[in-house]
Amino acid sequence: MMKAILAALAAGLMIGSFAAVHAKLPPAPPAPAKSDAEKKADADKAAAAKAKEAEVNGKAQDRAVANWKKNKGIAMGPAKAAPKAAKK
C-alpha cells in the first residue's frame, strides 16, 4: 500500500515536472512605438555614452603605457638624438 502511494506520488511529480518544462510562456506585450524625437534622444544618449567610453578607454590605455614604461625603465622624456658617428 505504501509503495503504491509512493509510486503514484513519484509519477505525479515526474508528469508535473515534464509539463512545467515544456510549458509555453505567453508572448511579450508589444513595445510602444517611439516618436522621432524619442528616437533622436536615444541616439544622442547612445552617442554620448560611446564617446565617454572611448575617452575612458583612451585614458586607461595611456595609464597602462605609462606604467609599462615606468616598470621597464624607459624614459618618458623627449626622444634622444642618435649619437653622431665618430670622425675618422
Backbone atoms as SQL, in Angstrom:
CREATE TABLE atoms (id INTEGER PRIMARY KEY, chain TEXT, resi INTEGER, resn TEXT, atom TEXT, x REAL, y REAL, z REAL);
INSERT INTO atoms VALUES
  (1, 'A', 1, 'MET', 'N', 0.829, -1.184, 0.000),
  (2, 'A', 1, 'MET', 'CA', 0.000, 0.000, 0.000),
  (3, 'A', 1, 'MET', 'C', 0.878, 1.253, 0.000),
  (4, 'A', 2, 'MET', 'N', 1.889, 1.276, 0.856),
  (5, 'A', 2, 'MET', 'CA', 2.775, 2.429, 0.965),
  (6, 'A', 2, 'MET', 'C', 3.580, 2.596, -0.320),
  (7, 'A', 3, 'LYS', 'N', 4.008, 1.463, -0.922),
  (8, 'A', 3, 'LYS', 'CA', 4.772, 1.528, -2.160),
  (9, 'A', 3, 'LYS', 'C', 3.913, 2.079, -3.293),
  (10, 'A', 4, 'ALA', 'N', 2.649, 1.745, -3.307),
  (11, 'A', 4, 'ALA', 'CA', 1.751, 2.228, -4.355),
  (12, 'A', 4, 'ALA', 'C', 1.564, 3.738, -4.237),
  (13, 'A', 5, 'ILE', 'N', 1.451, 4.234, -3.015),
  (14, 'A', 5, 'ILE', 'CA', 1.290, 5.680, -2.794),
  (15, 'A', 5, 'ILE', 'C', 2.558, 6.411, -3.223),
  (16, 'A', 6, 'LEU', 'N', 3.699, 5.883, -2.850),
  (17, 'A', 6, 'LEU', 'CA', 4.963, 6.495, -3.239),
  (18, 'A', 6, 'LEU', 'C', 5.153, 6.464, -4.754),
  (19, 'A', 7, 'ALA', 'N', 4.795, 5.379, -5.398),
  (20, 'A', 7, 'ALA', 'CA', 4.917, 5.262, -6.846),
  (21, 'A', 7, 'ALA', 'C', 4.008, 6.270, -7.535),
  (22, 'A', 8, 'ALA', 'N', 2.777, 6.427, -7.034),
  (23, 'A', 8, 'ALA', 'CA', 1.834, 7.383, -7.620),
  (24, 'A', 8, 'ALA', 'C', 2.337, 8.813, -7.417),
  (25, 'A', 9, 'LEU', 'N', 2.881, 9.077, -6.246),
  (26, 'A', 9, 'LEU', 'CA', 3.411, 10.410, -5.961),
  (27, 'A', 9, 'LEU', 'C', 4.613, 10.709, -6.859),
  (28, 'A', 10, 'ALA', 'N', 5.507, 9.769, -7.042),
  (29, 'A', 10, 'ALA', 'CA', 6.671, 9.948, -7.905),
  (30, 'A', 10, 'ALA', 'C', 6.238, 10.147, -9.352),
  (31, 'A', 11, 'ALA', 'N', 5.265, 9.375, -9.799),
  (32, 'A', 11, 'ALA', 'CA', 4.767, 9.519, -11.173),
  (33, 'A', 11, 'ALA', 'C', 4.139, 10.893, -11.361),
  (34, 'A', 12, 'GLY', 'N', 3.390, 11.353, -10.386),
  (35, 'A', 12, 'GLY', 'CA', 2.766, 12.676, -10.461),
  (36, 'A', 12, 'GLY', 'C', 3.810, 13.789, -10.513),
  (37, 'A', 13, 'LEU', 'N', 4.857, 13.651, -9.722),
  (38, 'A', 13, 'LEU', 'CA', 5.934, 14.640, -9.746),
  (39, 'A', 13, 'LEU', 'C', 6.650, 14.648, -11.090),
  (40, 'A', 14, 'MET', 'N', 6.868, 13.475, -11.660),
  (41, 'A', 14, 'MET', 'CA', 7.532, 13.408, -12.958),
  (42, 'A', 14, 'MET', 'C', 6.660, 14.030, -14.049),
  (43, 'A', 15, 'ILE', 'N', 5.379, 13.738, -14.023),
  (44, 'A', 15, 'ILE', 'CA', 4.475, 14.306, -15.026),
  (45, 'A', 15, 'ILE', 'C', 4.396, 15.824, -14.855),
  (46, 'A', 16, 'GLY', 'N', 4.332, 16.284, -13.618),
  (47, 'A', 16, 'GLY', 'CA', 4.273, 17.723, -13.355),
  (48, 'A', 16, 'GLY', 'C', 5.537, 18.442, -13.801),
  (49, 'A', 17, 'SER', 'N', 6.687, 17.845, -13.536),
  (50, 'A', 17, 'SER', 'CA', 7.935, 18.488, -13.951),
  (51, 'A', 17, 'SER', 'C', 8.051, 18.489, -15.470),
  (52, 'A', 18, 'PHE', 'N', 7.602, 17.396, -16.116),
  (53, 'A', 18, 'PHE', 'CA', 7.629, 17.342, -17.582),
  (54, 'A', 18, 'PHE', 'C', 6.723, 18.430, -18.167),
  (55, 'A', 19, 'ALA', 'N', 5.550, 18.608, -17.598),
  (56, 'A', 19, 'ALA', 'CA', 4.620, 19.627, -18.088),
  (57, 'A', 19, 'ALA', 'C', 5.188, 21.029, -17.868),
  (58, 'A', 20, 'ALA', 'N', 5.855, 21.257, -16.741),
  (59, 'A', 20, 'ALA', 'CA', 6.421, 22.578, -16.449),
  (60, 'A', 20, 'ALA', 'C', 7.573, 22.900, -17.389),
  (61, 'A', 21, 'VAL', 'N', 8.355, 21.907, -17.734),
  (62, 'A', 21, 'VAL', 'CA', 9.497, 22.128, -18.609),
  (63, 'A', 21, 'VAL', 'C', 9.031, 22.473, -20.021),
  (64, 'A', 22, 'HIS', 'N', 7.970, 21.875, -20.474),
  (65, 'A', 22, 'HIS', 'CA', 7.509, 22.067, -21.849),
  (66, 'A', 22, 'HIS', 'C', 6.382, 23.088, -21.972),
  (67, 'A', 23, 'ALA', 'N', 6.076, 23.822, -20.933),
  (68, 'A', 23, 'ALA', 'CA', 5.011, 24.821, -20.998),
  (69, 'A', 23, 'ALA', 'C', 5.459, 26.005, -21.838),
  (70, 'A', 24, 'LYS', 'N', 4.529, 26.599, -22.574),
  (71, 'A', 24, 'LYS', 'CA', 4.840, 27.773, -23.384),
  (72, 'A', 24, 'LYS', 'C', 4.469, 29.018, -22.592),
  (73, 'A', 25, 'LEU', 'N', 5.361, 30.004, -22.635),
  (74, 'A', 25, 'LEU', 'CA', 5.073, 31.269, -21.988),
  (75, 'A', 25, 'LEU', 'C', 4.250, 32.129, -22.929),
  (76, 'A', 26, 'PRO', 'N', 3.430, 33.011, -22.376),
  (77, 'A', 26, 'PRO', 'CA', 2.667, 33.898, -23.253),
  (78, 'A', 26, 'PRO', 'C', 3.607, 34.886, -23.939),
  (79, 'A', 27, 'PRO', 'N', 3.241, 35.350, -25.132),
  (80, 'A', 27, 'PRO', 'CA', 4.124, 36.289, -25.827),
  (81, 'A', 27, 'PRO', 'C', 4.226, 37.617, -25.075),
  (82, 'A', 28, 'ALA', 'N', 5.367, 38.267, -25.224),
  (83, 'A', 28, 'ALA', 'CA', 5.577, 39.547, -24.548),
  (84, 'A', 28, 'ALA', 'C', 4.686, 40.611, -25.195),
  (85, 'A', 29, 'PRO', 'N', 4.228, 41.563, -24.406),
  (86, 'A', 29, 'PRO', 'CA', 3.400, 42.620, -24.994),
  (87, 'A', 29, 'PRO', 'C', 4.240, 43.470, -25.938),
  (88, 'A', 30, 'PRO', 'N', 3.639, 43.994, -26.991),
  (89, 'A', 30, 'PRO', 'CA', 4.422, 44.801, -27.931),
  (90, 'A', 30, 'PRO', 'C', 4.906, 46.086, -27.277),
  (91, 'A', 31, 'ALA', 'N', 6.106, 46.502, -27.667),
  (92, 'A', 31, 'ALA', 'CA', 6.668, 47.729, -27.110),
  (93, 'A', 31, 'ALA', 'C', 5.949, 48.924, -27.721),
  (94, 'A', 32, 'PRO', 'N', 5.746, 49.972, -26.940),
  (95, 'A', 32, 'PRO', 'CA', 5.074, 51.152, -27.504),
  (96, 'A', 32, 'PRO', 'C', 5.951, 51.799, -28.576),
  (97, 'A', 33, 'ALA', 'N', 5.307, 52.313, -29.601),
  (98, 'A', 33, 'ALA', 'CA', 6.032, 52.948, -30.695),
  (99, 'A', 33, 'ALA', 'C', 6.663, 54.249, -30.214),
  (100, 'A', 34, 'LYS', 'N', 7.888, 54.521, -30.674),
  (101, 'A', 34, 'LYS', 'CA', 8.589, 55.741, -30.263),
  (102, 'A', 34, 'LYS', 'C', 8.451, 56.793, -31.347),
  (103, 'A', 35, 'SER', 'N', 8.360, 58.031, -30.915),
  (104, 'A', 35, 'SER', 'CA', 8.294, 59.128, -31.874),
  (105, 'A', 35, 'SER', 'C', 9.703, 59.432, -32.382),
  (106, 'A', 36, 'ASP', 'N', 9.788, 60.256, -33.410),
  (107, 'A', 36, 'ASP', 'CA', 11.089, 60.617, -33.971),
  (108, 'A', 36, 'ASP', 'C', 11.950, 61.342, -32.941),
  (109, 'A', 37, 'ALA', 'N', 11.323, 62.187, -32.105),
  (110, 'A', 37, 'ALA', 'CA', 12.078, 62.925, -31.090),
  (111, 'A', 37, 'ALA', 'C', 12.678, 61.959, -30.060),
  (112, 'A', 38, 'GLU', 'N', 11.898, 60.949, -29.670),
  (113, 'A', 38, 'GLU', 'CA', 12.399, 59.978, -28.699),
  (114, 'A', 38, 'GLU', 'C', 13.535, 59.151, -29.306),
  (115, 'A', 39, 'LYS', 'N', 13.384, 58.783, -30.589),
  (116, 'A', 39, 'LYS', 'CA', 14.438, 58.027, -31.264),
  (117, 'A', 39, 'LYS', 'C', 15.723, 58.857, -31.347),
  (118, 'A', 40, 'LYS', 'N', 15.590, 60.156, -31.652),
  (119, 'A', 40, 'LYS', 'CA', 16.761, 61.028, -31.746),
  (120, 'A', 40, 'LYS', 'C', 17.415, 61.183, -30.378),
  (121, 'A', 41, 'ALA', 'N', 16.598, 61.323, -29.321),
  (122, 'A', 41, 'ALA', 'CA', 17.145, 61.458, -27.974),
  (123, 'A', 41, 'ALA', 'C', 17.905, 60.193, -27.576),
  (124, 'A', 42, 'ASP', 'N', 17.342, 59.032, -27.914),
  (125, 'A', 42, 'ASP', 'CA', 18.023, 57.773, -27.600),
  (126, 'A', 42, 'ASP', 'C', 19.333, 57.656, -28.367),
  (127, 'A', 43, 'ALA', 'N', 19.334, 58.072, -29.633),
  (128, 'A', 43, 'ALA', 'CA', 20.555, 58.017, -30.432),
  (129, 'A', 43, 'ALA', 'C', 21.610, 58.967, -29.869),
  (130, 'A', 44, 'ASP', 'N', 21.183, 60.158, -29.421),
  (131, 'A', 44, 'ASP', 'CA', 22.118, 61.107, -28.824),
  (132, 'A', 44, 'ASP', 'C', 22.716, 60.555, -27.530),
  (133, 'A', 45, 'LYS', 'N', 21.881, 59.914, -26.717),
  (134, 'A', 45, 'LYS', 'CA', 22.371, 59.312, -25.471),
  (135, 'A', 45, 'LYS', 'C', 23.383, 58.209, -25.770),
  (136, 'A', 46, 'ALA', 'N', 23.084, 57.395, -26.774),
  (137, 'A', 46, 'ALA', 'CA', 23.992, 56.309, -27.133),
  (138, 'A', 46, 'ALA', 'C', 25.319, 56.864, -27.650),
  (139, 'A', 47, 'ALA', 'N', 25.263, 57.922, -28.448),
  (140, 'A', 47, 'ALA', 'CA', 26.492, 58.526, -28.975),
  (141, 'A', 47, 'ALA', 'C', 27.324, 59.131, -27.852),
  (142, 'A', 48, 'ALA', 'N', 26.650, 59.798, -26.897),
  (143, 'A', 48, 'ALA', 'CA', 27.367, 60.393, -25.767),
  (144, 'A', 48, 'ALA', 'C', 28.011, 59.302, -24.904),
  (145, 'A', 49, 'ALA', 'N', 27.288, 58.218, -24.692),
  (146, 'A', 49, 'ALA', 'CA', 27.840, 57.117, -23.897),
  (147, 'A', 49, 'ALA', 'C', 29.032, 56.485, -24.610),
  (148, 'A', 50, 'LYS', 'N', 28.944, 56.351, -25.929),
  (149, 'A', 50, 'LYS', 'CA', 30.046, 55.770, -26.693),
  (150, 'A', 50, 'LYS', 'C', 31.272, 56.676, -26.644),
  (151, 'A', 51, 'ALA', 'N', 31.068, 57.995, -26.740),
  (152, 'A', 51, 'ALA', 'CA', 32.187, 58.934, -26.673),
  (153, 'A', 51, 'ALA', 'C', 32.837, 58.894, -25.289),
  (154, 'A', 52, 'LYS', 'N', 32.016, 58.837, -24.255),
  (155, 'A', 52, 'LYS', 'CA', 32.536, 58.780, -22.885),
  (156, 'A', 52, 'LYS', 'C', 33.343, 57.499, -22.685),
  (157, 'A', 53, 'GLU', 'N', 32.821, 56.391, -23.194),
  (158, 'A', 53, 'GLU', 'CA', 33.525, 55.112, -23.058),
  (159, 'A', 53, 'GLU', 'C', 34.853, 55.149, -23.804),
  (160, 'A', 54, 'ALA', 'N', 34.867, 55.764, -24.984),
  (161, 'A', 54, 'ALA', 'CA', 36.116, 55.867, -25.747),
  (162, 'A', 54, 'ALA', 'C', 37.134, 56.726, -25.002),
  (163, 'A', 55, 'GLU', 'N', 36.669, 57.794, -24.361),
  (164, 'A', 55, 'GLU', 'CA', 37.571, 58.666, -23.590),
  (165, 'A', 55, 'GLU', 'C', 38.162, 57.913, -22.403),
  (166, 'A', 56, 'VAL', 'N', 37.317, 57.212, -21.675),
  (167, 'A', 56, 'VAL', 'CA', 37.781, 56.447, -20.516),
  (168, 'A', 56, 'VAL', 'C', 38.748, 55.356, -20.956),
  (169, 'A', 57, 'ASN', 'N', 38.439, 54.689, -22.081),
  (170, 'A', 57, 'ASN', 'CA', 39.316, 53.641, -22.596),
  (171, 'A', 57, 'ASN', 'C', 40.673, 54.222, -22.991),
  (172, 'A', 58, 'GLY', 'N', 40.682, 55.388, -23.637),
  (173, 'A', 58, 'GLY', 'CA', 41.937, 56.031, -24.020),
  (174, 'A', 58, 'GLY', 'C', 42.789, 56.393, -22.812),
  (175, 'A', 59, 'LYS', 'N', 42.135, 56.917, -21.769),
  (176, 'A', 59, 'LYS', 'CA', 42.878, 57.257, -20.548),
  (177, 'A', 59, 'LYS', 'C', 43.462, 56.008, -19.897),
  (178, 'A', 60, 'ALA', 'N', 42.697, 54.933, -19.893),
  (179, 'A', 60, 'ALA', 'CA', 43.184, 53.688, -19.299),
  (180, 'A', 60, 'ALA', 'C', 44.372, 53.154, -20.093),
  (181, 'A', 61, 'GLN', 'N', 44.305, 53.261, -21.413),
  (182, 'A', 61, 'GLN', 'CA', 45.425, 52.806, -22.229),
  (183, 'A', 61, 'GLN', 'C', 46.659, 53.663, -21.976),
  (184, 'A', 62, 'ASP', 'N', 46.467, 54.976, -21.831),
  (185, 'A', 62, 'ASP', 'CA', 47.603, 55.857, -21.545),
  (186, 'A', 62, 'ASP', 'C', 48.246, 55.502, -20.205),
  (187, 'A', 63, 'ARG', 'N', 47.410, 55.218, -19.197),
  (188, 'A', 63, 'ARG', 'CA', 47.947, 54.833, -17.884),
  (189, 'A', 63, 'ARG', 'C', 48.708, 53.510, -17.987),
  (190, 'A', 64, 'ALA', 'N', 48.176, 52.579, -18.773),
  (191, 'A', 64, 'ALA', 'CA', 48.841, 51.287, -18.914),
  (192, 'A', 64, 'ALA', 'C', 50.199, 51.444, -19.598),
  (193, 'A', 65, 'VAL', 'N', 50.258, 52.277, -20.623),
  (194, 'A', 65, 'VAL', 'CA', 51.533, 52.503, -21.323),
  (195, 'A', 65, 'VAL', 'C', 52.531, 53.175, -20.392),
  (196, 'A', 66, 'ALA', 'N', 52.064, 54.191, -19.635),
  (197, 'A', 66, 'ALA', 'CA', 52.954, 54.877, -18.706),
  (198, 'A', 66, 'ALA', 'C', 53.479, 53.916, -17.643),
  (199, 'A', 67, 'ASN', 'N', 52.620, 53.047, -17.140),
  (200, 'A', 67, 'ASN', 'CA', 53.028, 52.073, -16.130),
  (201, 'A', 67, 'ASN', 'C', 54.033, 51.090, -16.721),
  (202, 'A', 68, 'TRP', 'N', 53.796, 50.642, -17.941),
  (203, 'A', 68, 'TRP', 'CA', 54.713, 49.709, -18.575),
  (204, 'A', 68, 'TRP', 'C', 56.075, 50.356, -18.773),
  (205, 'A', 69, 'LYS', 'N', 56.075, 51.594, -19.268),
  (206, 'A', 69, 'LYS', 'CA', 57.352, 52.282, -19.483),
  (207, 'A', 69, 'LYS', 'C', 58.087, 52.511, -18.173),
  (208, 'A', 70, 'LYS', 'N', 57.348, 52.852, -17.127),
  (209, 'A', 70, 'LYS', 'CA', 57.972, 53.088, -15.818),
  (210, 'A', 70, 'LYS', 'C', 58.606, 51.808, -15.296),
  (211, 'A', 71, 'ASN', 'N', 57.918, 50.702, -15.415),
  (212, 'A', 71, 'ASN', 'CA', 58.425, 49.436, -14.886),
  (213, 'A', 71, 'ASN', 'C', 59.503, 48.821, -15.764),
  (214, 'A', 72, 'LYS', 'N', 59.553, 49.180, -17.020),
  (215, 'A', 72, 'LYS', 'CA', 60.590, 48.676, -17.913),
  (216, 'A', 72, 'LYS', 'C', 61.814, 49.580, -17.908),
  (217, 'A', 73, 'GLY', 'N', 61.744, 50.732, -17.254),
  (218, 'A', 73, 'GLY', 'CA', 62.881, 51.629, -17.168),
  (219, 'A', 73, 'GLY', 'C', 63.055, 52.495, -18.395),
  (220, 'A', 74, 'ILE', 'N', 62.042, 52.675, -19.186),
  (221, 'A', 74, 'ILE', 'CA', 62.123, 53.506, -20.375),
  (222, 'A', 74, 'ILE', 'C', 61.766, 54.928, -19.989),
  (223, 'A', 75, 'ALA', 'N', 62.609, 55.872, -20.348),
  (224, 'A', 75, 'ALA', 'CA', 62.360, 57.269, -20.001),
  (225, 'A', 75, 'ALA', 'C', 61.175, 57.786, -20.808),
  (226, 'A', 76, 'MET', 'N', 60.360, 58.638, -20.178),
  (227, 'A', 76, 'MET', 'CA', 59.187, 59.185, -20.844),
  (228, 'A', 76, 'MET', 'C', 59.461, 60.576, -21.402),
  (229, 'A', 77, 'GLY', 'N', 60.695, 61.042, -21.361),
  (230, 'A', 77, 'GLY', 'CA', 61.039, 62.379, -21.828),
  (231, 'A', 77, 'GLY', 'C', 61.052, 62.447, -23.341),
  (232, 'A', 78, 'PRO', 'N', 61.554, 63.576, -23.870),
  (233, 'A', 78, 'PRO', 'CA', 61.627, 63.707, -25.328),
  (234, 'A', 78, 'PRO', 'C', 62.622, 62.708, -25.909),
  (235, 'A', 79, 'ALA', 'N', 62.411, 62.408, -27.147),
  (236, 'A', 79, 'ALA', 'CA', 63.267, 61.408, -27.818),
  (237, 'A', 79, 'ALA', 'C', 64.690, 61.925, -27.865),
  (238, 'A', 80, 'LYS', 'N', 65.649, 61.047, -27.577),
  (239, 'A', 80, 'LYS', 'CA', 67.062, 61.425, -27.599),
  (240, 'A', 80, 'LYS', 'C', 67.585, 61.309, -29.011),
  (241, 'A', 81, 'ALA', 'N', 68.479, 62.227, -29.348),
  (242, 'A', 81, 'ALA', 'CA', 69.088, 62.210, -30.692),
  (243, 'A', 81, 'ALA', 'C', 70.043, 61.040, -30.794),
  (244, 'A', 82, 'ALA', 'N', 70.159, 60.514, -31.973),
  (245, 'A', 82, 'ALA', 'CA', 71.071, 59.394, -32.187),
  (246, 'A', 82, 'ALA', 'C', 72.507, 59.897, -32.080),
  (247, 'A', 83, 'PRO', 'N', 73.397, 59.112, -31.499),
  (248, 'A', 83, 'PRO', 'CA', 74.800, 59.552, -31.378),
  (249, 'A', 83, 'PRO', 'C', 75.423, 59.726, -32.751),
  (250, 'A', 84, 'LYS', 'N', 76.246, 60.778, -32.867),
  (251, 'A', 84, 'LYS', 'CA', 76.883, 61.049, -34.163),
  (252, 'A', 84, 'LYS', 'C', 78.023, 60.069, -34.379),
  (253, 'A', 85, 'ALA', 'N', 78.256, 59.772, -35.626),
  (254, 'A', 85, 'ALA', 'CA', 79.316, 58.826, -35.959),
  (255, 'A', 85, 'ALA', 'C', 80.666, 59.463, -35.664),
  (256, 'A', 86, 'ALA', 'N', 81.582, 58.665, -35.187),
  (257, 'A', 86, 'ALA', 'CA', 82.921, 59.171, -34.867),
  (258, 'A', 86, 'ALA', 'C', 83.663, 59.523, -36.147),
  (259, 'A', 87, 'LYS', 'N', 84.434, 60.613, -36.070),
  (260, 'A', 87, 'LYS', 'CA', 85.203, 61.043, -37.244),
  (261, 'A', 87, 'LYS', 'C', 86.411, 60.141, -37.396),
  (262, 'A', 88, 'LYS', 'N', 86.796, 59.910, -38.627),
  (263, 'A', 88, 'LYS', 'CA', 87.965, 59.063, -38.898),
  (264, 'A', 88, 'LYS', 'C', 89.207, 59.863, -39.053);
